[in-house]
Amino acid sequence: MKVTIKNLTKRFPDMTAVNDFSAVIESGELIALLGPSGCGKSTMLNMISGILPSTEGKIYFDDKDVTDLTPEKRGVGLVFQNYALYPHMTVYENMAFGLKLRKVPKEIIDQKVKAAAEILGITDYLSRKPKALSGGQRQRVALGRTIVREPKVFLLDEPLSNLDAKLRESMRFEILSIQKKLNITVVYVTHDQIEAMTVADRIAVMNKGKVQQIDTPDTIYHHPANVFVATFIGSPAMNVVKARIEGTKIVIGECAIEIPAEWLKIVGTRKEVIFGLRPEAAKPNFDNAMVKGTVDFMENTGNLKTASLTLADGQNFFIQDSNQNIDLRNVTGFDFDWTNVNLFDVETEENIGYVEA
């Protein structure tokens, strides 16, 4: 099922929760709505589902206008973070309940419940009640209850936020596996960037009700559309520091570096830019660094070492390295390859371009 969203807006008396959202979600695609709390992603999901009416805009499922249809008539499947299971019912009864309300024949219900339980690996739990299940098992039941209804579109609202870190990791892959098996269109709301980067075909990054960028995880990570996306994605986030343009050189932390010819075209007549570089793309230098800095502290997480530098002009910069044989506390600065650089306009904070590797 292809989902087309055109200029969708939701206004409340005191605020605009979603402002002019447009996207095309292809059939069988999993798109994640990602952003900080209050950015409008759950409001967006509720408008797609029909729970919340939109103020403006249109929603199409394939070529059918569903903007004014109720959730039941849209054929969507909703999974929330709190599972919403009936505690007095068994797993089987929870999964069958919606079909019973629709007066689906008993033998068909049995087939659908058992098939969904097989996909989700919960066949052995069908006779149990929710209180006898772990968080991950309850989430599988919530997914199963939706799967048996064979929805046209799956809508998941923070489905893993109640699980511990280890279980979230395994459930991410389970949800992705189920989605690929069923080849179903999924809209997945999360504030967790790792979750979005792991499961999504594309990510819609939102902030203050507006879409900042819709693209593949790889493109969003390496070529963010603006400073907000650059600093929201990644841990540590992309380094963004102000830099001067002097002739054919860029001055970062009072260090002047020659700008390659292809980059001079992108910079144009600007006298100042925001220089963006991922921490892992900053190569530690212990002697004659392109950009000099003083180490404030170093963090070692086993597989990675992260150092915080203060540049000569007082700006902060993170560098990251996986080589356990080096001591980042002794670096004098960092080098970089221009193919890893993003430059942003100082006033608009939009990405002004990049050069492919």
N, C-alpha and C positions, 0 to 999 in steps of 0.2 A: 504493500500500500504506500503510494507516494503522498507525502504531506506537503502542501504548499501554503505558506503563511505570507500574507500580503499586508504590510503596513499596520500590523496589529498594535493597538494602543489600549492601555487601561488606566483611566483616571479615577482617583478617589477625591472626595471633597478637599482634602488637605495635601494631596500629592499626586504625581504621575508615576505609577509603579512600573509600567512598561511603555516605552516611547518609540513607536514606529518600527516595530520588529518585522523584518522580512527574511524569509529563508525558504529553500526548497530541500526537503529531506527525501532522498531517493528511497524507493522500495527496498527493504532489507538492510537499510543503513542504520547504524547506531550513532546518534548525535548526542553529545553531552552539553547541557547548559551549565556553564561554570562561572562562578563569581562569588564575591563576598556576601555575607548575610545582608539581606535587604536590597539586593541588586535587581530583584524582579524575576528571578528564575522560576520560583514556585508559582508565582502569579501567572507566568507564561504557560507553565504546564497545566494549570487549572483552566486557562482559556482554551488550550488545545483539547482538553478533556470535555469541556462543556459545563464544568462545575461553576465556572465564573464567566459571566458574559463580558464580551469585549466592549470598549467604548467606541472604537473605530477599527476598521480593517476586516479582512476576510480570511477564512480557513477553508482549504479544499482537501478532501481525501480523494486521491486520483483527480477526476474532473468534477466531483460532486461538491457543491457548496454546503458545508456543514456548520457554518457560523452560528446559525440559530437553532441547531438541533440539540436535544438533551443528550447527556452522556450515554444513555442506553441505546439511543438511535444512532450514535456515532460508531458504536462497536469498538470502544477503546477498553483496554485493561489497565487498571491502576494498581500500583503496589507502593505502599507508604512505608515510612521508617518504623512505625510502631506495630506493624504486622496486622493489627485489627482482627485477630482470630477470636472466634467464640470459645470461651474457656470451658463451657459445659459440653461442647461437641468434640468428637474424635477428629483426628486428622482427616479421615475419609469423609466424615460428615461436613467438616469445614469446606473441603474441596468440592463436595457435591451440592452444597446448599444453594448456590446461585442457579445451578441447572434445575434443581427441584422446583424453585420458584417459577422457572420458565416452563414447568411441566414437561420436561424432557423425559422420554421413556426410561424406566429404571435400568434396563440392560445397556442403553447407550451411555447413561451416566456412569455405570460400572466400568465400561470400556474406557471412557475418557479419563476417569480418575486413576485407573490402574496404569494407563499409558503415560499420563503425566507423572505419576509417582515413579515409574521406571526411569523416565528421563532425568528426574531430579534425585534419584537414589534414596527415596524415602518409602519404598514399598514395605519395609519392615516396621514402619512406624504408623501405618494406617489405622491401627486400633488404639493408638495412644491419644491422650488429651494434651493440649498445648503445654500445660505445666510440667509434663514429663519430658519435654524436649529442650535442647540447647537453643541458644539464640540463632545459630546458623540453621538448625533444623526448622525452627519456626519460620525463618525467612524463606526457606525452600517451600514450606507449606503455603505461605502467602503467594509465592510465585506460581505454585501448582494450582491454587484456586483461580488464578487469572488465566493460566494456560488452558484449563479445561473449557473455558468459554470461547476459546479460539478467537481472540480479539484481532482486529485489523491492525491496531497500533498498541504497542506496550508503552506505558508511561510510568517511569520509576522516579519517585521523589525521595531522595536521600535514602535509598534502600538499605545501605550498610552502616549508617551512622551509629546505630545502637550496638554494633558488634565490636569486639576488641580487635586490636591491630592485626594479629595473626590470622584471625578468622576473616577479617575484611579482605585480606590478601587472597585467601583461597576462594572466597565467594566471588571476588571480581572475575576470576577465571571461570568459575562455574556459570555466572550470568552470561559471560561472553560466549561460552560453549553452547549454552541453551539457545542464545539468540541466533547463533550460526546454524544450529540444528534445525530450528524452526523457520529460519530465513524471514524473520519478522522485523518490521520497522520499530525502532525503539528511540524514545526521547528520555534521556537520563539526566536528572537534576542532581548536582553535587556541588559542594564547596571545596571538595578535596581534589587538588590538581593531579595528584598521582593516580587517583581513581579515574579521572577523566582521560589522562594521557594513556592509561593502560587499556581501557575498554573501548574508547570512542574511535569511530572512523573519522569523524570530524568533531571539532569543539567550537561552540559558540561562547565566547568570553563576554560576560555582561558586567556592566557597572552603572549604577544609578539609573537603571531602567533602560539603558541603551546597549545595543550590541557593539562591542569594540572590534571584534574580529571573528570571522567564521572560516575555519580552515582545518587542515590536517594537524594532528599533534606535532608532527615534525616541523611543519612550516611555522606554527605558532611559537614553538620553542626557539627555533633558529632565526626566524624573521618576524618578530612581533610587529603588529601594525602601529603601535604607539608605545609611549613610555609606561602607561598603565599596564598593558599586557606584558611588557618586558619585565616589570618589577613584580607582577602578580604570579607569573609562572617561573618555577625554578626555586631550589633551596640549596644554597643562597640564590637570590634572584640575580638577574642580569645586572652587572655593574652599569650604572648610568651616571656619567660625570660631565660637567660643562667643560668645553674645550674651545680655544680661540683658533681662528684661521688667520695665519700671517703669511701672505704670499702663497707659496706652494707647500707650506708646512702647517701641521696641526699641533697646537701646544696643549699637552695634557699634563697637568700637575707641574707646570713650568718647564716641561721637557718638550723640545721641538722635534717633530718627526716628519720626514718627507712624505707627502701624499702621492700615491700612485696616480698616473695620468687618468685612468678610468674613474677614479674616485673624485678627481678635480671637477669632472663634468657633473657629477652628482651634487657636489658641494655648491657649485655655481658661484654666486656673488656673496654668499653668506660670510659674515665675519665671526660668527659664533655658532656652535652646534652642540648637541648632546651626544657624547660618544658612548656607545653601548658595546659591552663585551661580556660573555659568559665567564664565570670564575674559572671553569676548567679550560677555557681557551687562553687564559693568561698564563704564559709560560714562565715559571720561576727563574730568576737570574740572580747569580751570586756575585757578579762582578760589574760588568758594564751594561746595565739594563737600559732598554729603550725608554721606559718610564720608571723613574726612581721613587722609592717610598720607604717608610720605616714601619717595621712590624709592631703592631700593638699587642696581638695575641695570636696563638695558634691552637687549633682544635684538631684532635686526632680521633676519628671514628672507626679506626681499624682498616677499612678499605680506602678511606680518603683522609687527606690532611687539608685543612682549610686555614689560611692565614689572612688576617685583616691588616691592611696597610693604610697608613696615612700618607697621602701624596704631599708634595712640597707646598701646594696651595691649600692644604687642609682638608681636601676631599678624601672620602673613605673608599677603599677598593678591596674586594675579596679575590684571592687567588686560590686555586684548588688543584691538588695533584694526588695521584694514586701511588706514586713511587714511595714505598716505605723506607727506602735507603737514604732519602734526603731529609734534611731538617729545614722546614720552611721558616723557622725563626731566624735563620741566617741570611735570608734573601735580601738583596738591596733594591729589588724592584721586579719588573716583569717585562717580557717581550710579547709580541702578538703578531699573528698573521692577518693581513687585511681581509682575507676571505671569511674570517669569523666576525668581522665588525658590522655593527648596525649604527647608522647615524640618524638622529632625530632633530627636527626643527625645534629651536628653542622656544618659540612662541606657541605653536600648535601642538608640540610634542608628538607629531606624527612622524612615522618612519619616512625619510626622504629617499631611501634606496639602499641597495646593497649589491655587491658583486658576487656572483656565484663562484663556488670553489672550482 
